[in-house]
Every structure is written in structure tokens, then in C-alpha cells.
Amino acid sequence: MGSGFIASLARPGGNLTGFMLYEAGVAGKWLAMLKEIAPGLAHAGLMYEPGVTAFYLHAAEALAPSLAIELVPSPIKNAADIEHAIESCARIPNSGLVVAPNLTTQSHRDLVITLTARYRLPTVYSYRSFILEGGLMSYHTDYVEMFRQGARYVDRILRGAKPADLPVQTPTRYETVLNLKTAKALGLEVPPSLLVRADEVIE
């Protein structure tokens, strides 16, 4: 909806419906997790693709003040932008980074993980794959549950339902993944509250 593809979640209109991978408000959760694992955090960069995932920026800007975080927008389109965003963020004391879901960071996953480790930058990701390869932590949609729900929509459409009449669904379940080895390398102590909530812990 934030990108203008549908009229509303309840009545999408046209021939589009489906499931959102994330809703904009999740940006606040990413910031809160960053503050939880790094309590001294005062600044947070948000890497996003302009015109594609900018709605995460708007949500984060609204929520950052309540967490005593100054948000630093970091628009990216290529590898050079990623390097500049991470290096700029690292120059600011007490900073961390949020990597919103986008194809650019997915395509340059190794670069993101390498640079955040080099600059010892606490980072929250929106994909589990980053954590499996050395990222600190992620908060992401439960894709298995989403695929199950998607299959039900396909069945309804094949039986004659119109996509325009099927509400666009927002995620109902998210998962948290933590990499304790990375936390140790960054000198971070994972709070018990965060550890207990984690769906998967990599040691």
C-alpha cells in the first residue's frame, strides 16, 4: 500500500492481493532490539532502497525518538552505497545499523556482514540468512506460515474468488535469530530477555 500498488489492505482493488513480507511498523521492533542488545546506542543507520522500501524509514523516524535514538537514513542502490552507509555510520559514536529488506543488501550480503564486523557495528537484519553467515541478529517473517496461508488464497482464487475482494494479509508471526559468537566478537552481552525470546540461537 505504501508503494501505491493497492487501494487499501482490506479492499486492494484491481487484480492484486496476497501477503506482505513485512508491515512498516516492524521497523520499530528492529530499533528496539538494537537498543536492547546495545543499551548505550544513541544513533542508528537505516539502510533502505529509495522508492522501494522507503515506508520503513517513515515508520522508523516516527518511533526512534521514543527509544532515544537519532535515526540516520542510509539510502542505497549499489555496493558503493553500502560501503559509504556503513562507514559513515561507524564514524558516529554509539551507533548501530538496521538493514531493511531489499534486493541490494541481499545481493551484497557478504559485503554487509564483512563491513559491520570490521567496524564492530551492532546490526539487526530482516533475513535469517545474514545471521547464518555471521550477522548479529534478525527479526523476520515466518515464511513457512506465510506460504501455508498463501496456498489457501490460491485455492480460493481457483474456486472463483476475486483477488480484489481478498484482503492483503500482514504477517502474523515473526522469528528472532541470534548469533552469540558474533555478539561476543562485538563485545556485546545478550540480555536474558532477548535470549529467551529467540527462536534460534547460533553458537
N, C-alpha and C positions, 0 to 999 in steps of 0.2 A: 504493500500500500504506500509506503514512504517513497517508493520509486515510481509510482503512478501507473502501475500495471493493472490494478484493480480499483473498483469504486470504493469498496469497504470490505472488511473481513466477513461480515455477516452476509452481504449480498455482493459478491465480487463482480457480477455482470459479465457480459461477453462470453467467451469460451474458456476462461481461465478459472481454475480453482486449485486446491492442493494443500500442501503443508509447508509452513515456514520453517527453515532450519533453525532460526533464532528470532526472537522478538527483540525490539530495540532496548527494552528495559533491562535486558541481561547485561548490558554494559555497566550498569551499577553494581551488579554482582561481581563482575571481573575486578572492578576497582576496590570493592570491599574485601575481596580475597587477597588482593595485593597489599592492602593496608594491614590485613590480619597477619600475614606472614612477615611483613616488614613494617612494624608499628611506627618506625621513625620516618616513614615515607611522607614526603611533602609535595612531590611533583610526580606526574605520571604522563608518559607519552602514549598516545593512542594512534597506532598505525592502521590506516584505513584507505580504501580506494575511493577517490573523489567521484561523486556521481553514481557510485555503485553501492557502497556501504556507509555513506555519509550519515545515515539516520542513526548509526551507533554513536557518532560524535555528538549529535544533538542531545541524545539521552544522557551520555556521559557528562556533558557540560552542565546539565541540569542537576545531576546527582553529586558531582565532585565536591562542591562546597560543603555539603553535609558531612563529608569524610575528611574535611580539612586537607583536601588535595587540590593543587593547582594543575589543571589539565593542560597538556601541551599537544595540540593537534599535529599529527605527523602524516600528511597525505603521501601516498606512494604510488608509483606506476611502474617502477623497474628496480633492478638490483642496486643501481646507484642511489636511488631514493632511499632504499632500505638502509644502506650503509650510512648515508647522511643522517637519517632519522635516529638510528641507534647511537651513532657517535655524538650527535647533538644532545640527546637525552642523557648520555653518560657524563657529559661535561657539567651537568647540573647536580649539585649535591643532593643526597636523599631522594633519588629518583628511581622509578620503576617503569615498566612498559606493559601495555596491553596490546596484543595482536588480534585485532578483529578478524573475522573470517573473510578471506579474499583470495583470489587466484594468484596474485603476485607473490604473497608470502608463502603460499603453498608451493609455488614453482621454485622458490629460493629458500626452501626450508633449512637446508644445511647452512646457508649463509646467516640466516637469522639466529640459529642456535649457536653457531660459532662466535658471532659477534657479541651476543648477550652474555656468553660465558667469558669471553675475553675481557669485557668491561664490567663483569660481575654485576649485571643488571637483573634484579628480580623481575620476572616476566610471567604474565598469565596469557595462556593461549586458548584458542577456541576449538582446537583439534587435538585429539588424543595422540595422533601420530607424532607431533612435536615432542611430546613427553617421552615416548618410547625411544626417541633418538637423542635425548639428553636435555630437553627443555624442563623447566621447573614444575609447572603445574598447569592444568587445563580445567575448564568448566565448559562442557559441551553437551549438545543434544544427544539423547539416547536414540541412535539411528535405528536400532533393531525395532524398538517400539514404534517409531515413525513409519518404518516400512510395513509393519503389520497394519497400521491404520490406513496407509496408502492403498494396500490391497483391498480393503473394504470399500474405499472410494471407487476404485477401478471396477469392482463388482457392481456397485450401484449405477455407475455410468453405463456399463454394458447392458444393464437391465432397463435402461431408458431414462435415468435421471439426467437433468441438465446441469452441466458444470456451473452455470450462472446461479443456480439455486442451492448449491452446496457451499456452505461457509468455508472460508480458508481457515485451516486449523493452526493454532500456535502450539509449540512444544508443550508437552505435559510432564516430561521427565528429563532431568539433566544429570550428568555424571561428572564427578570430580576425580581427577587422576593426579597423583603427587609423585615426584621423583626425589626420594630422600637423599640419594647420592649427590644430586645437583644442589639441593638445599645446603648440604654440608659444605660443598665446594664454594658456595656463595657466602658461607658463614652465617646462615640463617637457621634459627631454631623453629621447627614447625610446631605451632601451638597444638596441644592435645585436642582442642575443639575442632580444629581443621583436620587433624589426623583421623579422628573418629568419623567424621562426615565423608571421608574419602571412599569412593567406590573401588579404587585400585591404587595400591601403593607399590612403587618400583624402588627396590633397594639395591 
